[in-house]
Amino acid sequence: MPNLVETLTDATRSIGVGAAYGNPVEIDGATIVPVALVWSGFGGGNGTASSPGASVASSDKLGAGDANGEGFGGGGVAIPIGAYVTTAGEAKFQPNLISLLAVSIPVIITAGWSLARVIRALKK
């Protein structure tokens, strides 16, 4: 397991600016640099067995140390939020409105739910 963790740690060092900003693209004299909101996470695991080779019936509950283990998980998300467009030496950020609206939906729902709770509490 330590080798796997070291390997993943080395691989994730490249995640960062390179993942948030894409390679510049030239179109009709304008340079476009895509921008994304990026995050990732990883997990791990390990385990030992107190009695190797012991079998447990499917109806029995496993106790601590009854089973071997290993495990790992990981994932990531990249949401395109816009691009920097450079024309005539001037750079401007052009947002991707669809993605920004999609990302803001949970915030709007939570704010509405919280506001409703506050108003209900003030009425009592």
C-alpha positions in Angstrom: 0.0 0.0 0.0 2.8 2.6 0.7 4.0 2.3 -2.9 0.5 3.0 -4.2 0.1 6.0 -1.9 3.5 7.4 -3.0 2.7 6.9 -6.6 -0.7 8.7 -6.3 0.9 11.5 -4.4 3.4 12.0 -7.1 0.7 11.9 -9.8 -1.5 14.4 -8.0 1.2 17.0 -7.7 0.6 17.8 -11.4 -3.1 18.6 -10.6 -3.4 22.3 -9.9 -2.7 25.2 -12.2 -2.4 22.8 -15.2 -5.8 21.3 -14.5 -7.5 24.7 -13.7 -6.2 26.5 -16.8 -6.1 24.8 -20.2 -3.6 25.2 -23.0 -4.0 28.6 -24.9 -5.7 28.3 -28.2 -5.4 30.9 -31.1 -8.6 31.6 -33.0 -9.0 34.5 -35.5 -6.2 36.5 -33.8 -7.6 36.0 -30.3 -5.9 33.8 -27.7 -8.3 31.8 -25.5 -7.3 30.2 -22.2 -10.0 27.9 -20.8 -10.6 28.1 -17.0 -12.2 25.3 -14.9 -13.0 24.8 -11.2 -11.2 21.6 -10.3 -11.1 19.5 -7.1 -10.2 15.9 -6.4 -10.1 13.6 -3.4 -8.6 10.2 -2.6 -9.1 7.6 0.1 -7.3 4.5 1.2 -7.6 1.5 3.4 -5.8 -1.5 4.8 -6.7 -4.5 6.9 -5.4 -7.6 8.6 -6.9 -10.9 9.6 -6.5 -12.4 13.1 -6.8 -15.9 11.7 -5.8 -16.2 8.0 -7.7 -18.9 6.1 -10.7 -18.8 8.5 -14.0 -18.8 6.8 -17.1 -17.0 8.0 -20.6 -18.1 7.0 -22.6 -15.6 5.1 -25.2 -15.3 7.9 -22.6 -14.6 10.6 -21.5 -11.1 11.3 -17.9 -10.3 10.8 -16.1 -9.2 13.9 -13.0 -7.0 14.1 -10.1 -8.9 12.5 -12.2 -11.6 10.9 -11.5 -10.4 7.3 -8.6 -9.3 5.2 -8.8 -5.9 3.6 -7.4 -3.4 1.2 -9.1 -0.7 -0.7 -8.7 2.6 -2.3 -11.0 5.2 -3.9 -10.7 8.5 -5.7 -12.4 10.9 -7.9 -12.4 14.4 -9.2 -14.5 17.1 -10.8 -13.8 19.7 -13.4 -16.4 22.4 -14.1 -15.7 24.8 -17.0 -16.4 28.2 -15.6 -15.2 30.4 -18.5 -12.1 31.5 -20.5 -9.7 34.4 -20.6 -9.8 35.9 -24.1 -6.9 38.1 -25.2 -7.4 40.4 -28.2 -5.2 43.4 -29.1 -3.2 43.0 -25.9 -6.2 43.2 -23.6 -7.3 40.2 -21.6 -11.0 39.8 -20.5 -12.6 36.9 -18.6 -15.7 35.6 -20.4 -17.8 33.4 -18.0 -19.6 30.3 -19.0 -23.0 31.3 -17.8 -24.6 27.8 -18.1 -21.9 26.2 -15.8 -22.0 29.1 -13.3 -25.8 28.8 -13.1 -25.5 25.0 -12.6 -22.9 25.4 -9.9 -25.0 28.1 -8.1 -28.1 26.0 -7.8 -27.2 24.3 -4.5 -26.2 27.7 -3.0 -29.6 29.2 -4.1 -31.5 26.3 -2.7 -29.7 26.4 0.6 -30.1 30.2 0.9 -33.9 29.9 0.2 -34.2 27.0 2.7 -32.3 29.0 5.4 -34.3 32.2 4.8 -37.6 30.3 5.1 -36.4 28.8 8.5 -35.3 32.3 9.7 -38.7 33.8 8.8 -40.5 30.9 10.4 -38.5 31.3 13.6 -39.1 35.1 13.7 -42.9 34.6 13.4 -43.0 32.4 16.6 
